[in-house]
Every structure is written in structure tokens, then in C-alpha cells.
Amino acid sequence: MPGIKSFFFSSMLEEILDIRNVQKAFKQVTANKGAGGIDGMQTEELRDYLNTNWQTLRTDILTGSYHPQSVRKVEIPKAGGGKRMLGIPTVTDRLLQQAISQWLSPKYEGDFSINSYGFRPRRSAHQAVLGAQVNLNEGYTWVVELDLEKFFDKVNHDKLMSLLSGRIKDKRTLKLIRSYLSSGIMENGLVIPRREGTPQGSPLSPLLSNIILNELDQTLEERGHHFIRYADDCSIYVRSRKSAYRVMEGITGYLEEELKLKVNREKSKISRPTSSTLLGFSFYRSKAGWQMRIASQSLNRIKRKIKEQTKRNHPISTHERIAKLESVIRGWVNYFQIAKAKSQLLRLDEMVRIRLRMIIWKQWKKVHTRMRSLIKLGISKEKAYEWSNSRKSYCRIAHSPILSRTLNNAYFTKLKYTGFANYYYWKTEHQKKLF
């Protein structure tokens, strides 16, 4: 970056390997836990390994004779379809990458844009969405949504190393970082060389991604654009349709020609606020201006999650099932609590209760069990007999007045089901009392 002096010096690697920095990295890695790498070592074995081998390991790193092991390839399904590739380093390499990252991050932090929110201290997805809301309410209501195709797999090593070498003057540190970038990926017992990308799963990749995408941030700021970036999610806000198309074309060219990144033209789009998505949120217009709402894709994902948690053939008790549901619900509501979502949350609760009624009806199973249970819940013998002998499907029975009346909100509250809406109301009221 022009005009910025290099601030890293020749003793940098010694500072990274200082025992206080390494101990801090050790605490972070062991707290995160996670699966082991290709050598099979687990985080709980790391302390004993370091007690025996740290001095030798440190010497090898300082003399340049240390070579990182290949990462273990893991693929996980993406919410929007397809798979995301993770590269799991060995526990030892995770420790060293964490030590590098936590030493470098504060040094770079002052260079990063105020419009960048991902993988940074004291910054969050909520702040990014609130920033987008500000842009919309200032009249920038055409949104250029950029999708970088497999960003973490496509980062150009030469471009990234060029940016790093402009600041870092310790060649040993640059060599170590380069070795992590180029360490192979093990798949089915075979090591595949890597010539591009910083696979997710590495403690170093979030910082490196911010360093290369800071070039995009700087370009957008130089051009006077309003934008929000969270990791590789970037939305640019302009005032007109014509400007949006011009910006899409210009920034796509910049990303591909200058940063050597690939823009996914099928997923990148120009949208209005109501059809835009940012980190699971969307927007709607009210008398007070643009407000946040939960994006339809996010609602569909939580519905699929509810269905997974409420499969009738999953043999666990209702109490245990509700406890697992509550854990999912609390995490989800904690994330989406800044959105206006009253009606959506009530509908999700209704869905959960219907699913639970289907499960309970199946658990009652036999006619006499159903009849006895309904009578116990206040239904007359005649009605209990009639419904217990019904041949209607589980779904129709769950929607019926008889189960809506007996297995009602109060019934599930006794089973400790708080639900989406009640937890949301509690969170928002609690937040108000804090200020």
C-alpha cells in the first residue's frame, strides 16, 4: 500500500516464537479443540508434546528447516448447496499459525477499512448489517452483491506474498507463511500439492484473507463507494440502477485482473433491498425507513433444522428432544435478535408444536394409551374414544382441534419449551434493561 511504511523487523520471528506469545496461542488452540490433523495428534496431547519437543521445534523454525505437514481435507455441506472444503492442519501447525496470526493481527488492524467487519476484534456480523441499514436509509438503495467463487480456495499465492513482503522484512517469517500456503492437502491417503488458496480451518487464513481483500476495500474507498464487507461477502450500495451496473462491471474487472480472484457471475447480482441478503438478513421498508428482517433463505434453513430435530423415528424422550430444540433456538434467536421478526417467530413456534404433537401422538401409539392420555388432559370419554380410533394421518391429527386444545402452549411450557418468540421477547426486554 503506497505511503505506508513497513513496520515489521528482522527479529520478528523471534517475537512470534516468544514463550508468552506461544502460551497465548496454546490456550486459544486448546480452547477451540477441534479434530486432529494427518498425524492424529489431538489438542489434549499438545502440552506433553511441547514439553518434550518445543526447543527443537523452535530451533528448526528459526533456522528455516521446519516444514509444515499437509492439511487433512474435509468437506462439509454448504447451506446454499454444494460443499465447502476445509483444510485441517495438525495441532502443532495450528499452534504455530495461531502464534503468527495473533502477533500480526494487531499490527495490520489499523490499516483495515472501517467497512470491513469479518475476523476482526470488537467487530461483528450485527454491526455489518446495521451499517448496511444506514446506507439504505441514506438513499443508497441499489445493491451490488459480489460473490467470490470459492474465495478461500482461489487466493493467488504470489499476489498475497507480494502484499506481505511490502510490510514484512523478516524473510524467515515470509518463508514460513509461504510454506503454510503451499503445504499440500491429503485426500484418501494421497498428498495433493497446493498452488493457490488458503483453506478454511487454518488459524492464519482469516487474517490473510483480510490482507488481500483490504486491497478491494481501499479501491472502493478511493472510488467513493458505500460498501459493507464481511470476510468474502461484499455488498456495495449506490443510488441508481445505472451506477449499479457500472460498479458491478468495474469491480469485477478489478478483482479478476488485479487481485487474481474469480467472481461468480451466476451468484453475483444487482438487487433492491427487499431481495438482497447480507449475512442471513434482508430488509423491508416501513414508515420509519428501512428495517432489518430475516432473509427467507435463513428461515428455510431453520425449518430444515427443526425437521431434523423432530423426526418421529428418532428414539429419544420428549424432554430430551425439547432440550436439544431449545439449544438450537437460543443460538438462532441470539443471532437474529436485531431483526423485526414477531410474526415469523410465532409461525416457527407453531411449526415446532405441530411437529411435537405428531411425535407424542405416535408415542402414545395404542388406542387405549391415546384414550387414557386424552381423558387425563380433560377430554370427554366419548371424544377421547372417537379420536383415539381415528385413522387420520399424524399431520392431520396434529392440526386437529383436539390436540391443539390438549397439547397446547401451556402443555409444552410445562415441558420447558420456551420457543422462538418467548425467548426473543425475553432477549429484547433484557437488552433494554442494560441501557
ABEGO torsion letter per residue (X at the ends): XBGBBBABBAAAAAAAABAAAAAAAAAAAAAAEEBBBAAGBBAAAAAAAAAAAAAAAAAAAAAGABBBBBBBBBBBBBAAEEBBBBBBBBAAAAAAAAAAAAAAAAAAAAABBAABABGBBGBBAAAAAAAAAAAAAAGBABBBBBBBBGAAAABBAAAAAAAAAAABABAAAAAAAAAAAABBBBBGGBBBBBABEBBBGBAAAAAAAAAAAAAAAAAAAAAGBBBBBBEABBBBBBABAAAAAAAAAAAAAAAAAAAGBBBBAAABBBBBAAABBBGGBBBBBBAAEBBBBBBAAAAAAAAAAAAAAABAABBBBAAAAAAAAAAAAAAAAAAAAABBAAAAAAAAAAAAAAAAAAAAAAAAGBAAAAAAAAAAAGBBAAAAAAAAABABBAAAAAABAAAAAABBAAAAAAAGBAEAAAAAAAAAAAAAAAX
